[in-house]
Amino acid sequence: MAQDASAQAPAASRAQPTFESGITVVSLPVYVTDSKGRSVTGLEAEDFVVEDNGRAVRVVGFREIDAQEPVVEASDLPPEARRQFLLLFDLSFTGVGGLMRSRRAAYDFIRNGLGPSDLVSVATLSSVHGLTLLTAFTSDRGQLLRAVDTLGVLQRDRAADPLGLAYDLTEVGAAMVDSLPEEGAGGFENSLRSIQVRYQRSQEIEYRQRVLTLVDSMATLAKALDSVQGRKQVVFLSNGFDDTVLAGEQGRQAQVDAEAVARGRVWEVPSDSRFGDSGVRQQMTDMLRSFSSSDAVVHTVDLSGLYARGDARSGQGEVLYRSGRESLSNMATLSGGRLFKDVNDVSVVFRELSEMSRHYYLLAFEPEEAARPGRFHKLKVKVKLKSTSVSHRSGYFERPEYKARSPLARRFEAAEMIAKDAGPREIPLSVLALPYVRSAGKVAVPVVLEASGKSLLTGGPQDRLGLELYGYAIGEQGEVQDFVALVSNLELAKVGDRIRQTGLQAHATFTLPPGRHSLRFLLRDVVSGRSATHWMEVSIPERTPNEVVLLPPMFMDDPARWLILQAPSRATKASSSPFQVAHDVFAPRPRPVIANGREERVCLLALDGNRQYDAGASFEIVPSLLDGGGGLVPFGDFRLTQAVAGEDGYRRFVLAFTPAGIGAGDYSLRVRVRDPSSGRVGESFQAVRVE
């Protein structure tokens, strides 16, 4: 059984990106193509010149990325290096036939077209609900498929994930479906059609408002995407809206309007129809500039090409949509994306987008100007190679204060911290995970998170402390296996002293199948935005009767000294706790700090083949202390003070440990136990720090 990787000895070091530390840097994905639009590979850092607000800046980090190249761990990539697609379905200006076919193509893309480190988000736009984010950027292919399957239409009973890494929490841990469900009479397609017929019944004066709703919603999305590091490929699946809203009437109607003007009947021609709506044009231009400055490009897919004369769907009450190609062209051009027109097979679009975004470069540079939150920096990148084109974000805003960020930006930001292990560690956070009991083929994994009280209360006097805690168990294929969420509003007049003196603990339990899992946590102050993330790997093997299971040594503390919050998960029912010996409940310390001469109590839980043990059964216990190089260190005195056979099948041992003669620093406590009756041995570790 495994525990926090920091407690294992020795541990393999993780591959690190080549960016310098200790400085403020800006990371910039850059795409380089030749005259034929093909990716240019093999460039070096010396081939690039970066200008920030007109000043040449020093490139301090460089990496060439191939998104389809296998990676040892996605977390080994810098957060900005991971490829990200946002699939944006337009429910208001798109026919049902186009939505159904684009939905099926998206389904196939998620199943078969993504690279190993790719992240995908799914959202919809409608004139009624505006922007609806179904999932944030997530690696969980199964949850993405469920989002694309329903597009949120008429599904009111799903349990939504507040961060959006899972689409439906009631489906957490379920197997990924193999294919898109077939649509039957009265099914999803008819639901979409009835909704859109209601949209179409609106008056012409409402059409402009629908366009404004779409533009406003996309502007909100564009600004929020600035909180997500790296290039975002937004795939907008739509018919587009009526070009005349932007460009004015054309063709026969333009001739009629011109004749009316020539005869002096100007009042017969609405100005918006003749000249286009300048307000909408300006809002759209500003919105698309926001996408560009957020390092997001909008690729528009014209779904009107999916309709042909005599299409059977035209006789089923499906609304007819006016041409919107000009609006789609403007979106793609002004954001730096690409327009896909006359599309009859949307799968081809996804394949082309995957290939054109596959190769790119990640540059990191130091801004020379002093930081000023909210200030915009204009960027320009040149390549010292002729006949090449360069695509990159037009600029960036310095990170605004937390209170100035929109709720959607905060949600994207929190999801990114979980998905990429990206973000500050402003609150010291220690975590202990114990693979505890086996039930119906799964293992309950109790987790203790401990936050420093002094750090939590930094920021001056306050009456309350608002915290949000999110925890995810992610499987080997990037799927969400279990989920924990806790939001608290603590009255400091009642609990402030305990937090100051010791700190805060949150106790959660995941239910997981055997295999390798990544446990990921985010703790955030809801007022200041100060946060901390923690990733840890656990490996849960198939248990056999022929092994001794030994959980990591737990340093015991009085729970009355701590403020302890309970955070139940979606998949875990109430079960017995490992944090007690007989009737004596204790608070385990995830990252214990010990001192020479100060006695500590340490609890061991051992299990041999699921057999019960009476009080007289014996184990041989051999503790040792290891330094950073794995060498043995004299540690003082260990003695057994209590042995209890628990009802859960585990044998509990309480050891009194008095450190002596240990130099200050970080160590690993290793404990080995041997069952004399079977000869089997178990081993576990716990990281400790000596003051």
C-alpha positions as CSV (number, residue, x, y, z in Angstrom):
1,M,0.0,0.0,0.0
2,A,1.2,3.5,-0.7
3,Q,1.3,6.8,1.1
4,D,2.3,10.4,0.4
5,A,5.2,10.3,-2.1
6,S,7.1,12.7,0.2
7,A,7.2,10.0,2.8
8,Q,8.7,7.3,0.7
9,A,12.4,6.7,0.8
10,P,14.0,7.0,-1.6
11,A,11.7,8.7,-4.1
12,A,12.3,9.1,-7.8
13,S,12.6,12.8,-8.7
14,R,10.0,14.2,-11.1
15,A,11.1,15.6,-14.4
16,Q,11.2,19.4,-14.1
17,P,10.5,22.0,-16.7
18,T,13.5,24.1,-17.8
19,F,12.2,27.4,-16.5
20,E,14.2,29.4,-13.9
21,S,12.8,29.7,-10.4
22,G,12.7,32.6,-7.9
23,I,11.6,35.1,-10.6
24,T,8.3,36.3,-12.0
25,V,8.0,35.0,-15.5
26,V,5.3,35.1,-18.3
27,S,4.9,31.9,-20.3
28,L,3.9,32.3,-23.9
29,P,2.8,29.5,-26.3
30,V,3.9,30.3,-29.8
31,Y,2.8,28.6,-33.1
32,V,5.1,28.8,-36.1
33,T,4.0,27.8,-39.6
34,D,5.6,27.9,-43.1
35,S,4.1,29.4,-46.3
36,K,2.0,26.4,-46.8
37,G,0.5,26.5,-43.3
38,R,2.6,23.5,-42.0
39,S,4.1,23.6,-38.5
40,V,7.8,24.5,-38.3
41,T,9.7,22.3,-35.9
42,G,13.2,22.2,-34.6
43,L,13.6,25.8,-33.7
44,E,15.8,26.9,-30.7
45,A,15.3,29.7,-28.2
46,E,17.8,31.8,-30.2
47,D,15.5,31.8,-33.2
48,F,12.9,33.9,-31.3
49,V,12.7,37.6,-30.4
50,V,10.1,38.6,-27.8
51,E,9.0,42.2,-27.2
52,D,6.9,43.2,-24.2
53,N,5.4,46.7,-24.7
54,G,7.9,47.4,-27.3
55,R,10.9,46.3,-25.2
56,A,13.0,43.3,-26.1
57,V,12.9,40.8,-23.1
58,R,15.2,37.9,-22.1
59,V,13.8,34.4,-22.8
60,V,14.5,32.4,-19.6
61,G,12.7,29.2,-20.5
62,F,12.1,27.3,-23.8
63,R,10.5,24.1,-24.7
64,E,9.2,22.5,-28.0
65,I,5.9,20.7,-27.6
66,D,4.4,17.8,-29.6
67,A,0.9,17.4,-28.1
68,Q,0.6,13.8,-29.5
69,E,3.9,12.7,-28.0
70,P,3.5,10.3,-25.1
71,V,4.4,11.8,-21.7
72,V,5.5,10.0,-18.6
73,E,3.1,12.1,-16.5
74,A,0.9,15.0,-17.7
75,S,1.9,16.8,-14.5
76,D,5.5,16.9,-15.8
77,L,4.5,19.5,-18.3
78,P,4.4,23.1,-17.4
79,P,0.7,24.3,-16.9
80,E,1.0,26.5,-20.0
81,A,2.2,23.6,-22.2
82,R,-0.9,21.5,-22.1
83,R,-3.2,21.7,-25.1
84,Q,-6.7,22.8,-24.4
85,F,-9.9,22.7,-26.4
86,L,-13.2,24.4,-25.5
87,L,-16.1,23.0,-27.4
88,L,-18.8,25.7,-27.6
89,F,-22.2,24.6,-28.9
90,D,-24.5,27.4,-30.1
91,L,-28.1,26.3,-29.2
92,S,-29.8,29.5,-30.5
93,F,-28.5,30.1,-34.0
94,T,-27.9,26.5,-35.1
95,G,-30.3,24.0,-36.5
96,V,-30.9,20.7,-34.8
97,G,-29.4,18.7,-37.7
98,G,-26.1,20.6,-37.4
99,L,-26.0,20.2,-33.6
100,M,-26.7,16.5,-33.8
101,R,-23.9,15.9,-36.3
102,S,-21.4,18.2,-34.7
103,R,-22.2,16.6,-31.3
104,R,-21.4,13.1,-32.8
105,A,-18.2,14.4,-34.2
106,A,-17.2,15.9,-30.9
107,Y,-18.0,12.6,-29.2
108,D,-15.6,10.8,-31.6
109,F,-12.9,13.5,-31.1
110,I,-13.0,13.1,-27.3
111,R,-12.8,9.3,-27.5
112,N,-10.2,9.0,-30.3
113,G,-8.6,12.3,-31.2
114,L,-7.0,13.7,-28.0
115,G,-3.4,13.6,-27.0
116,P,-2.4,12.1,-23.6
117,S,-2.1,15.5,-21.8
118,D,-4.9,17.3,-23.6
119,L,-7.7,19.0,-21.6
120,V,-11.2,19.7,-22.9
121,S,-14.0,22.0,-21.7
122,V,-17.6,21.8,-22.9
123,A,-20.0,24.8,-22.9
124,T,-23.3,26.0,-24.6
125,L,-24.6,29.3,-25.6
126,S,-28.3,30.2,-25.8
127,S,-30.3,33.4,-26.0
128,V,-32.3,32.2,-22.9
129,H,-29.6,31.0,-20.5
130,G,-26.5,32.8,-22.0
131,L,-23.3,30.9,-21.4
132,T,-23.5,27.5,-19.6
133,L,-20.2,25.9,-18.7
134,L,-20.9,22.1,-18.5
135,T,-17.3,21.2,-17.7
136,A,-14.2,23.2,-17.1
137,F,-10.9,22.0,-18.7
138,T,-10.7,18.4,-17.5
139,S,-9.0,15.1,-18.4
140,D,-12.0,13.0,-17.6
141,R,-13.1,11.6,-21.0
142,G,-16.1,9.9,-19.6
143,Q,-17.5,13.1,-18.0
144,L,-16.8,15.0,-21.2
145,L,-18.7,12.4,-23.2
146,R,-21.7,12.7,-20.9
147,A,-21.6,16.5,-21.3
148,V,-21.6,16.2,-25.1
149,D,-24.3,13.6,-24.9
150,T,-26.8,15.8,-23.2
151,L,-25.5,19.4,-23.8
152,G,-27.3,20.1,-20.5
153,V,-30.7,20.1,-22.3
154,L,-33.6,19.0,-20.1
155,Q,-31.3,17.3,-17.6
156,R,-32.2,18.9,-14.3
157,D,-31.4,16.0,-12.0
158,R,-27.7,15.8,-12.4
159,A,-25.4,16.6,-9.4
160,A,-23.2,19.4,-10.7
161,D,-19.5,19.6,-9.8
162,P,-18.9,23.2,-8.5
163,L,-15.5,23.3,-10.3
164,G,-16.7,21.5,-13.4
165,L,-14.1,18.8,-13.6
166,A,-16.9,16.3,-13.6
167,Y,-20.2,16.9,-15.5
168,D,-22.4,14.8,-13.3
169,L,-21.3,13.7,-9.9
170,T,-23.9,11.0,-9.8
171,E,-21.8,9.3,-12.5
172,V,-18.4,9.6,-10.8
173,G,-16.5,6.4,-11.0
174,A,-18.7,5.0,-13.7
175,A,-17.2,3.4,-16.8
176,M,-16.8,5.5,-19.9
177,V,-19.5,4.8,-22.4
178,D,-18.5,3.2,-25.7
179,S,-20.8,5.1,-28.1
180,L,-23.2,7.9,-28.4
181,P,-26.7,6.7,-27.5
182,E,-29.1,6.3,-30.4
183,E,-31.8,8.9,-30.6
184,G,-35.4,7.7,-30.6
185,A,-38.8,9.2,-30.9
186,G,-39.3,11.9,-28.2
187,G,-35.6,11.8,-27.4
188,F,-32.8,14.3,-27.3
189,E,-33.2,15.5,-30.9
190,N,-36.9,16.3,-30.5
191,S,-36.1,18.2,-27.2
192,L,-33.6,20.3,-29.1
193,R,-36.1,20.9,-31.9
194,S,-38.9,22.0,-29.6
195,I,-36.6,24.4,-27.8
196,Q,-35.5,26.0,-31.0
197,V,-39.0,26.4,-32.4
198,R,-39.8,28.4,-29.3
199,Y,-36.6,30.5,-30.0
200,Q,-37.7,31.2,-33.6
201,R,-41.2,32.5,-32.6
202,S,-39.6,35.6,-31.1
203,Q,-40.2,38.9,-32.9
204,E,-37.5,40.5,-35.2
205,I,-36.9,43.1,-32.5
206,E,-35.8,40.3,-30.2
207,Y,-33.4,38.9,-32.8
208,R,-30.9,41.7,-32.1
209,Q,-31.2,41.0,-28.4
210,R,-30.4,37.4,-29.0
211,V,-27.3,38.5,-30.9
212,L,-26.3,40.8,-28.0
213,T,-26.8,38.0,-25.5
214,L,-24.5,35.8,-27.5
215,V,-21.9,38.5,-27.8
216,D,-22.1,39.4,-24.1
217,S,-21.8,35.7,-23.1
218,M,-18.8,35.2,-25.3
219,A,-17.2,38.4,-23.8
220,T,-17.7,36.9,-20.3
221,L,-16.1,33.7,-21.5
222,A,-13.2,35.5,-23.1
223,K,-12.3,37.4,-20.0
224,A,-12.6,34.4,-17.8
225,L,-10.3,32.3,-20.0
226,D,-7.5,34.7,-19.2
227,S,-7.3,33.0,-15.8
228,V,-6.4,29.7,-17.6
229,Q,-2.7,29.4,-18.5
230,G,-1.7,28.4,-22.0
231,R,-3.4,28.6,-25.4
232,K,-7.1,27.8,-25.6
233,Q,-8.6,26.5,-28.8
234,V,-12.3,27.5,-28.8
235,V,-14.3,25.5,-31.3
236,F,-17.5,27.4,-32.0
237,L,-20.1,25.1,-33.6
238,S,-22.8,27.3,-35.1
239,N,-24.7,28.6,-38.1
240,G,-23.8,32.1,-37.0
241,F,-26.2,35.0,-36.7
242,D,-27.7,37.1,-39.5
243,D,-25.0,39.0,-41.3
244,T,-27.2,42.0,-41.7
245,V,-27.0,42.7,-37.9
246,L,-23.3,43.5,-38.7
247,A,-23.2,44.5,-42.3
248,G,-26.7,45.7,-43.2
249,E,-29.2,44.3,-45.8
250,Q,-27.8,42.9,-49.0
251,G,-29.3,41.5,-52.3
252,R,-33.0,42.2,-53.1
253,Q,-33.8,43.8,-49.8
254,A,-30.9,46.2,-50.2
255,Q,-32.3,47.2,-53.7
256,V,-35.7,47.8,-52.2
257,D,-34.2,50.0,-49.4
258,A,-32.1,51.9,-51.9
259,E,-35.2,52.7,-54.0
260,A,-37.0,53.9,-51.0
261,V,-34.2,56.2,-50.1
262,A,-33.9,57.5,-53.7
263,R,-37.6,58.4,-53.6
264,G,-37.2,60.3,-50.3
265,R,-39.0,57.7,-48.1
266,V,-36.1,57.3,-45.7
267,W,-38.4,56.5,-42.9
268,E,-39.3,53.2,-44.5
269,V,-35.8,51.9,-44.1
270,P,-34.6,51.0,-40.5
271,S,-31.1,52.3,-40.0
272,D,-29.9,49.0,-38.5
273,S,-31.1,47.2,-41.6
274,R,-29.4,49.6,-44.0
275,F,-26.1,50.2,-42.3
276,G,-25.9,47.4,-39.8
277,D,-25.8,47.8,-36.0
278,S,-22.7,49.7,-35.1
279,G,-23.2,48.9,-31.4
280,V,-23.2,45.2,-32.1
281,R,-20.2,45.5,-34.4
282,Q,-18.2,47.4,-31.7
283,Q,-19.2,44.9,-29.0
284,M,-18.2,42.0,-31.1
285,T,-14.9,43.6,-32.0
286,D,-14.1,44.2,-28.3
287,M,-15.2,40.7,-27.4
288,L,-12.9,39.1,-30.0
289,R,-10.0,41.3,-28.9
290,S,-10.6,39.9,-25.4
291,F,-10.2,36.4,-26.7
292,S,-6.9,37.3,-28.4
293,S,-5.5,39.0,-25.3
294,S,-6.6,35.9,-23.2
295,D,-4.5,33.6,-25.5
296,A,-7.7,32.1,-26.9
297,V,-8.4,31.7,-30.6
298,V,-11.9,31.1,-31.9
299,H,-12.2,28.6,-34.7
300,T,-15.7,28.8,-36.2
301,V,-17.4,25.9,-37.8
302,D,-20.2,26.9,-40.2
303,L,-22.9,24.2,-39.7
304,S,-25.2,25.6,-42.3
305,G,-23.3,23.5,-44.8
306,L,-24.9,20.5,-43.2
307,Y,-28.2,21.3,-44.8
308,A,-29.2,20.4,-48.4
309,R,-32.3,21.1,-50.4
310,G,-34.9,18.5,-49.8
311,D,-33.4,17.4,-46.5
312,A,-36.0,15.3,-44.7
313,R,-35.5,17.4,-41.6
314,S,-37.1,20.4,-43.3
315,G,-40.4,18.6,-43.1
316,Q,-40.3,17.9,-39.4
317,G,-40.9,21.4,-38.1
318,E,-37.3,22.4,-37.9
319,V,-36.8,26.1,-38.0
320,L,-35.0,27.7,-40.9
321,Y,-31.9,29.8,-40.1
322,R,-30.6,32.8,-42.0
323,S,-27.0,32.9,-43.2
324,G,-24.5,33.7,-40.6
325,R,-21.2,33.0,-42.4
326,E,-20.1,36.7,-42.3
327,S,-20.4,36.8,-38.5
328,L,-18.5,33.5,-38.2
329,S,-15.8,34.8,-40.5
330,N,-15.4,37.9,-38.4
331,M,-15.1,35.9,-35.2
332,A,-12.4,33.7,-36.6
333,T,-10.4,36.5,-38.3
334,L,-10.4,38.9,-35.4
335,S,-9.5,36.3,-32.8
336,G,-6.7,34.7,-35.0
337,G,-8.7,31.5,-35.6
338,R,-9.9,29.8,-38.7
339,L,-13.3,29.6,-40.4
340,F,-14.4,26.2,-41.6
341,K,-17.2,26.7,-44.1
342,D,-19.3,24.4,-46.2
343,V,-18.7,21.7,-43.6
344,N,-20.5,18.4,-44.2
345,D,-18.3,16.2,-42.0
346,V,-17.5,17.9,-38.7
347,S,-15.1,15.1,-37.8
348,V,-12.7,16.4,-40.5
349,V,-12.7,19.8,-38.7
350,F,-11.6,18.2,-35.4
351,R,-8.9,16.2,-37.1
352,E,-7.5,19.4,-38.8
353,L,-7.6,21.4,-35.6
354,S,-5.8,18.6,-33.8
355,E,-3.1,18.5,-36.4
356,M,-2.6,22.3,-36.7
357,S,-2.3,22.7,-33.0
358,R,-0.1,19.8,-32.4
359,H,3.4,21.4,-32.6
360,Y,4.2,24.6,-30.8
361,Y,6.8,26.3,-28.6
362,L,6.6,27.5,-25.0
363,L,8.7,30.5,-24.2
364,A,9.1,32.1,-20.8
365,F,10.4,35.6,-20.3
366,E,10.9,38.2,-17.5
367,P,8.9,41.4,-17.7
368,E,11.2,44.3,-17.2
369,E,8.5,46.7,-15.9
370,A,7.4,46.8,-12.3
371,A,4.2,44.9,-11.6
372,R,0.9,46.7,-11.6
373,P,-2.3,44.6,-11.3
374,G,-4.7,45.0,-14.2
375,R,-2.2,46.6,-16.6
376,F,-2.2,45.4,-20.2
377,H,1.1,44.4,-22.0
378,K,1.2,44.2,-25.7
379,L,3.3,41.3,-27.1
380,K,5.1,40.8,-30.3
381,V,7.2,37.7,-31.3
382,K,9.5,37.5,-34.3
383,V,11.2,34.4,-35.7
384,K,14.6,34.7,-37.3
385,L,13.5,32.5,-40.2
386,K,12.1,33.7,-43.5
387,S,8.8,32.7,-45.0
388,T,7.2,31.8,-41.6
389,S,4.1,33.0,-39.8
390,V,3.9,33.4,-36.0
391,S,0.7,33.0,-33.9
392,H,0.6,34.0,-30.3
393,R,-1.5,36.0,-27.8
394,S,-1.7,39.7,-28.6
395,G,-0.9,40.6,-25.0
396,Y,-1.7,39.9,-21.4
397,F,-3.1,41.6,-18.4
398,E,-1.2,41.5,-15.2
399,R,-3.1,39.4,-12.7
400,P,-5.9,41.4,-11.1
401,E,-6.8,41.2,-7.4
402,Y,-8.9,38.2,-6.4
403,K,-12.0,40.3,-5.6
404,A,-11.9,41.8,-9.1
405,R,-12.1,38.4,-10.8
406,S,-15.5,37.2,-12.1
407,P,-17.1,34.1,-10.6
408,L,-16.5,32.2,-13.9
409,A,-12.8,33.2,-13.8
410,R,-12.5,32.0,-10.2
411,R,-14.1,28.7,-11.3
412,F,-11.8,28.2,-14.2
413,E,-8.8,29.2,-12.0
414,A,-9.8,26.7,-9.3
415,A,-10.3,23.9,-11.8
416,E,-7.0,24.6,-13.4
417,M,-5.2,24.3,-10.0
418,I,-6.7,20.8,-9.6
419,A,-6.2,19.7,-13.3
420,K,-2.6,21.0,-13.7
421,D,-1.2,21.4,-10.1
422,A,-0.9,25.0,-11.0
423,G,-1.1,27.9,-8.6
424,P,0.5,29.4,-5.5
425,R,1.0,27.6,-2.2
426,E,0.2,30.5,0.1
427,I,-1.2,28.4,2.9
428,P,1.0,25.5,4.1
429,L,-0.9,22.3,3.6
430,S,0.1,18.8,4.7
431,V,-1.8,15.7,3.7
432,L,-1.9,12.1,4.9
433,A,-3.8,9.3,3.0
434,L,-4.4,5.8,4.4
435,P,-5.6,2.9,2.2
436,Y,-7.7,1.5,5.0
437,V,-10.5,-1.1,4.4
438,R,-11.6,-3.2,1.5
439,S,-15.3,-3.3,0.6
440,A,-16.9,-4.7,-2.5
441,G,-13.7,-4.6,-4.5
442,K,-12.9,-1.0,-3.4
443,V,-10.7,0.5,-0.7
444,A,-11.7,3.3,1.6
445,V,-8.9,5.9,1.7
446,P,-9.3,8.3,4.7
447,V,-7.4,11.5,4.2
448,V,-6.3,14.1,6.7
449,L,-5.5,17.7,5.5
450,E,-3.8,20.0,7.9
451,A,-3.4,23.8,7.4
452,S,-1.3,26.1,9.5
453,G,-3.4,28.2,11.8
454,K,-1.0,31.2,11.6
455,S,-1.1,31.2,7.8
456,L,-4.9,30.9,7.7
457,L,-5.3,34.0,9.9
458,T,-2.8,36.1,8.0
459,G,-4.3,39.3,6.8
460,G,-5.4,41.3,9.9
461,P,-8.4,41.2,12.2
462,Q,-11.5,39.6,10.9
463,D,-14.7,38.1,12.4
464,R,-15.1,35.1,10.2
465,L,-12.9,32.8,8.1
466,G,-14.5,31.6,4.9
467,L,-12.8,28.5,3.3
468,E,-13.5,26.3,0.4
469,L,-11.9,22.8,0.1
470,Y,-12.1,20.6,-3.0
471,G,-10.6,17.2,-3.4
472,Y,-10.5,14.8,-6.4
473,A,-9.3,11.3,-6.8
474,I,-8.2,11.0,-10.5
475,G,-7.6,7.6,-12.1
476,E,-4.9,6.6,-14.5
477,Q,-7.0,7.6,-17.6
478,G,-7.7,11.1,-16.1
479,E,-11.2,10.1,-14.9
480,V,-12.7,11.4,-11.7
481,Q,-13.1,8.4,-9.3
482,D,-14.4,10.3,-6.3
483,F,-14.9,13.9,-5.1
484,V,-15.0,15.9,-1.9
485,A,-16.2,19.5,-1.4
486,L,-16.5,21.6,1.7
487,V,-17.4,25.3,2.1
488,S,-17.2,26.7,5.7
489,N,-17.8,30.1,7.3
490,L,-16.1,29.9,10.7
491,E,-16.9,32.3,13.5
492,L,-13.5,33.2,14.9
493,A,-14.9,34.3,18.3
494,K,-15.7,30.7,18.9
495,V,-12.9,28.8,17.1
496,G,-10.2,31.3,16.5
497,D,-8.0,30.4,19.5
498,R,-7.8,26.7,18.5
499,I,-6.9,27.7,14.9
500,R,-4.2,30.1,16.1
501,Q,-2.6,27.6,18.6
502,T,-2.6,24.5,16.3
503,G,-4.4,24.9,13.0
504,L,-7.2,23.3,11.1
505,Q,-7.8,19.7,10.0
506,A,-10.2,18.5,7.4
507,H,-11.0,14.7,7.4
508,A,-12.3,13.2,4.2
509,T,-12.6,9.6,2.8
510,F,-12.4,8.5,-0.8
511,T,-13.7,5.1,-2.1
512,L,-11.4,3.8,-4.8
513,P,-10.8,0.6,-6.8
514,P,-7.3,-1.0,-6.9
515,G,-4.9,0.8,-9.2
516,R,-2.9,4.0,-9.3
517,H,-4.6,7.3,-8.3
518,S,-3.8,10.9,-8.1
519,L,-5.3,12.7,-5.1
520,R,-5.6,16.4,-5.7
521,F,-6.7,19.1,-3.2
522,L,-7.3,22.8,-3.3
523,L,-7.9,25.0,-0.2
524,R,-8.8,28.6,-0.8
525,D,-9.8,31.6,1.3
526,V,-13.1,32.8,-0.2
527,V,-12.4,36.5,0.6
528,S,-8.7,37.0,-0.2
529,G,-8.2,34.2,-2.7
530,R,-5.1,32.9,-0.9
531,S,-4.9,29.3,-1.7
532,A,-2.8,26.1,-1.6
533,T,-2.8,23.0,-3.8
534,H,-1.5,19.5,-3.0
535,W,-1.0,16.5,-5.2
536,M,-0.1,13.1,-4.0
537,E,0.0,9.6,-5.7
538,V,-1.5,6.5,-4.1
539,S,-1.1,3.0,-5.5
540,I,-3.7,0.5,-4.3
541,P,-2.8,-3.1,-5.3
542,E,-5.1,-6.0,-5.3
543,R,-4.9,-7.4,-1.8
544,T,-4.2,-11.0,-1.2
545,P,-4.4,-13.2,1.9
546,N,-0.6,-13.7,1.8
547,E,0.5,-10.2,2.8
548,V,0.8,-8.0,5.8
549,V,-0.8,-4.6,5.3
550,L,0.8,-1.9,7.4
551,L,-0.6,1.6,7.2
552,P,1.8,4.6,7.6
553,P,2.8,5.4,11.2
554,M,0.4,8.0,12.6
555,F,1.6,10.5,15.2
556,M,-1.2,10.9,17.6
557,D,-2.5,14.3,19.0
558,D,-5.4,15.3,21.2
559,P,-8.4,16.1,18.8
560,A,-9.6,18.7,21.3
561,R,-6.7,20.9,20.4
562,W,-7.7,21.1,16.7
563,L,-10.6,22.4,14.8
564,I,-11.6,19.4,12.7
565,L,-14.0,19.7,9.7
566,Q,-15.6,16.6,8.2
567,A,-15.8,16.4,4.4
568,P,-17.7,13.4,3.1
569,S,-17.2,12.3,-0.5
570,R,-19.7,11.5,-3.1
571,A,-19.0,7.7,-3.1
572,T,-18.2,7.0,0.6
573,K,-20.7,5.9,3.1
574,A,-20.1,6.2,6.8
575,S,-17.6,3.6,8.0
576,S,-15.4,2.9,11.0
577,S,-12.5,5.3,11.5
578,P,-8.9,4.2,11.7
579,F,-8.2,7.2,14.0
580,Q,-9.0,5.5,17.2
581,V,-7.5,2.9,19.6
582,A,-10.4,1.1,21.4
583,H,-12.4,4.1,22.5
584,D,-9.6,6.6,22.4
585,V,-10.0,8.9,19.4
586,F,-7.0,10.8,18.2
587,A,-6.0,13.4,15.6
588,P,-3.2,12.2,13.3
589,R,-0.5,14.6,12.2
590,P,0.2,14.5,8.4
591,R,3.6,16.2,8.7
592,P,4.7,15.8,12.3
593,V,7.3,18.0,13.8
594,I,9.2,16.4,16.7
595,A,11.8,17.5,19.2
596,N,14.6,15.8,21.1
597,G,13.4,14.8,24.6
598,R,9.7,15.3,23.9
599,E,7.7,12.1,23.9
600,E,5.4,11.3,21.0
601,R,2.7,8.7,20.6
602,V,2.7,6.7,17.4
603,C,-0.1,4.4,16.2
604,L,0.5,1.5,13.8
605,L,-2.3,-0.4,12.1
606,A,-1.4,-3.9,10.8
607,L,-3.5,-6.5,9.0
608,D,-2.4,-10.0,8.1
609,G,-4.7,-11.8,5.6
610,N,-7.9,-10.2,7.0
611,R,-7.5,-12.4,10.0
612,Q,-8.7,-11.3,13.4
613,Y,-6.3,-11.1,16.3
614,D,-6.9,-11.4,20.0
615,A,-5.1,-9.2,22.6
616,G,-2.4,-11.9,23.0
617,A,-1.3,-12.1,19.4
618,S,2.1,-10.7,18.7
619,F,4.0,-8.9,15.9
620,E,7.6,-8.1,15.7
621,I,8.0,-4.3,15.3
622,V,11.3,-2.8,14.0
623,P,11.3,1.1,13.7
624,S,14.2,3.0,12.1
625,L,14.9,6.6,11.1
626,L,16.4,7.4,7.7
627,D,18.0,10.6,6.5
628,G,17.6,12.2,3.0
629,G,20.1,9.8,1.5
630,G,18.4,6.7,3.0
631,G,21.1,6.2,5.7
632,L,20.2,5.0,9.2
633,V,20.2,7.6,12.0
634,P,20.3,6.9,15.8
635,F,16.8,8.1,17.0
636,G,16.4,7.5,20.7
637,D,13.8,5.2,22.3
638,F,10.7,3.3,21.1
639,R,8.6,1.2,23.4
640,L,5.3,-0.5,23.0
641,T,2.6,0.8,25.4
642,Q,-0.6,-0.7,24.0
643,A,-1.9,-3.4,21.6
644,V,-5.5,-3.6,20.6
645,A,-7.4,-6.0,18.2
646,G,-10.0,-3.8,16.4
647,E,-13.4,-4.9,15.1
648,D,-12.3,-3.8,11.6
649,G,-9.7,-6.6,11.6
650,Y,-6.7,-4.4,12.1
651,R,-4.3,-4.8,15.0
652,R,-3.4,-1.5,16.6
653,F,-0.1,-0.8,18.3
654,V,0.7,2.4,20.2
655,L,4.4,3.2,20.6
656,A,6.0,5.8,22.8
657,F,8.7,7.5,20.9
658,T,11.2,9.8,22.6
659,P,13.7,11.3,20.1
660,A,17.3,11.8,21.3
661,G,20.4,13.1,19.6
662,I,18.8,13.8,16.3
663,G,20.0,16.8,14.3
664,A,17.5,19.3,13.0
665,G,16.2,18.5,9.5
666,D,13.8,16.2,7.5
667,Y,13.8,12.4,7.9
668,S,11.6,9.4,7.2
669,L,10.4,7.1,9.9
670,R,10.3,3.5,8.6
671,V,8.5,0.8,10.4
672,R,8.7,-2.9,9.6
673,V,6.4,-5.5,11.2
674,R,6.6,-9.3,11.0
675,D,3.9,-11.8,11.9
676,P,5.7,-14.6,13.6
677,S,2.9,-17.0,12.9
678,S,3.1,-16.6,9.1
679,G,6.6,-15.1,8.6
680,R,5.1,-12.3,6.5
681,V,6.5,-8.8,6.7
682,G,4.9,-5.3,6.1
683,E,6.7,-2.0,5.8
684,S,5.6,1.7,5.7
685,F,7.0,5.2,6.0
686,Q,6.1,8.6,7.4
687,A,8.0,11.9,6.8
688,V,9.0,13.8,10.0
689,R,10.8,17.0,10.7
690,V,13.1,17.5,13.7
691,E,13.2,21.0,15.2
